[in-house]
């Protein structure tokens, strides 16, 4: 069941609906605000839109890198499973002879 949670990011109030619960939404808001603060410090004086876009790009970069890692691990696990199945099939066939 989704519920509404209010959070503040950089002084702006956002009312978000989520099934994950208020604590999770607060963690998300805190994470986003932290990235925005980092980008703001790194860029010096930039417009809030520019800083928000830079923060979004940094978050997206982290997400895509993790997604690629997971895809690699899935492929690796799939290949390993295929080899294990083939080896066990060969073992079973040789025992049956």
C-alpha positions in Angstrom: 0.0 0.0 0.0 1.4 3.4 -1.0 1.4 6.2 1.4 2.4 9.9 1.1 5.5 11.2 2.8 6.6 14.8 2.9 10.3 15.5 2.6 12.4 18.7 2.2 15.2 18.9 -0.3 17.1 22.1 -0.4 14.3 23.8 1.4 11.6 22.7 -1.0 8.8 20.5 0.2 7.9 17.4 -1.8 5.0 15.1 -1.1 5.9 11.7 -2.4 3.9 8.5 -2.7 5.7 5.2 -2.1 5.0 1.7 -0.9 8.5 1.6 0.7 7.6 3.6 3.8 8.4 7.0 5.2 11.9 6.0 6.4 13.0 4.9 3.0 11.6 8.0 1.3 13.5 10.2 3.9 16.7 8.2 3.1 16.1 8.9 -0.6 15.6 12.6 0.0 18.7 12.7 2.2 20.8 10.9 -0.4 19.6 13.3 -3.2 20.3 16.4 -1.1 23.8 15.1 -0.3 24.5 14.6 -4.0 23.2 18.1 -4.7 25.4 19.5 -2.0 28.4 17.7 -3.4 27.7 19.0 -6.9 27.1 22.5 -5.6 30.5 22.5 -3.8 32.3 21.1 -6.9 30.7 23.6 -9.3 31.1 26.7 -7.2 28.4 29.0 -8.1 26.0 27.4 -10.5 22.3 27.8 -11.0 20.1 25.5 -9.0 18.9 23.9 -12.3 22.4 23.2 -13.4 23.4 21.8 -10.0 20.2 19.6 -10.0 21.0 18.3 -13.5 24.6 17.5 -12.5 23.3 15.7 -9.4 20.9 13.7 -11.5 23.7 12.8 -13.9 25.9 11.6 -11.1 23.1 9.5 -9.6 22.2 8.1 -13.1 25.9 7.3 -13.6 26.1 5.3 -10.4 22.9 3.5 -11.2 24.0 2.5 -14.7 27.4 1.3 -13.5 25.7 -0.9 -10.9 23.2 -2.2 -13.4 26.1 -3.1 -15.8 27.8 -4.9 -13.0 24.7 -6.9 -12.1 24.2 -7.8 -15.8 27.8 -9.0 -15.9 27.4 -11.1 -12.8 24.2 -12.5 -14.2 25.9 -13.5 -17.4 28.8 -15.0 -15.5 26.5 -16.9 -13.2 24.5 -18.1 -16.2 27.6 -19.3 -18.0 28.8 -21.0 -14.8 25.5 -22.7 -14.3 25.5 -23.9 -17.9 28.9 -25.4 -17.5 27.9 -27.1 -14.2 24.8 -28.5 -15.8 26.7 -29.8 -18.8 29.3 -31.4 -16.5 26.7 -33.0 -14.3 24.9 -34.3 -17.4 28.1 -35.9 -18.7 28.8 -37.4 -15.3 25.3 -38.9 -15.1 25.5 -40.2 -18.6 28.9 -41.9 -17.9 27.5 -43.5 -14.8 24.6 -44.8 -16.7 26.7 -46.7 -19.2 
